[in-house]
Amino acid sequence: MGLHQPLAAGAGVGTALRKGIAWLLMLWGVLLIIGLAAGSRDITQPLRPFTAASMVSGNATGEARELVFTPADSLDDLDAILARTDRPVMLDFYADWCVSCIQMEKFTYSDAEVASRLGKMQLVQADVTKNAPEHRALLKRFNLFGPPGIIFFDEKGGLIEDVRVVGFQHAGQFARTLDRVMP
């Protein structure tokens, strides 16, 4: 696109526009690489890991905070977490290739009302991206075909049979789901 070539005298508007677009694409590419190195998964906001909101761990004033999920890579991991819990547990089945999972993170979990409710729970995530045998065993235990799926447990680690989420839920609907879980 002529990015590194000087603009010739008398060059037309199309050539200048093409060169400007090339510079913007190069800049965006650099930002994507920096964001990827920092752990970003969002191509529309590659520098999100560097923003103030994502660095805040939460405080008493109710400012934004990033949710922290405890990983559960096997049935043994999950059983150990459930055995020592003293609050309701949300088990989120996630995969990098799952569009609805990413939508839940971006649009649902980021909602202030939802985040407030989730802050009172033990958050557990089973990343089934690699579809390993232990991941398939976790999915099978809860009769799930794949992500996204969200299973809830009470404060004693017992499965809440009648509340589960399969697929995307917008923030309002998910907040109502969480209200059914919270004592």
Number of C-alpha atoms within 10 A of each C-alpha: 11 13 14 9 8 8 13 9 6 7 9 10 9 9 15 14 11 14 19 15 14 16 16 12 13 13 11 15 14 13 16 20 15 14 20 16 13 14 13 18 17 14 15 10 13 22 20 18 17 12 10 10 14 14 13 12 12 15 9 5 6 9 11 19 19 15 17 13 14 15 16 22 17 19 17 12 13 19 12 12 17 22 12 11 16 13 17 24 27 21 21 22 25 23 20 13 12 16 14 18 20 19 15 20 14 12 13 22 22 17 17 16 14 20 18 17 15 20 14 12 21 21 18 23 19 25 18 25 15 11 13 11 11 14 20 17 15 21 21 12 9 14 10 17 11 20 24 21 22 20 20 26 23 19 20 14 20 13 16 15 10 9 14 18 14 15 16 20 16 13 19 13 13 18 22 11 16 20 12 12 21 17 9
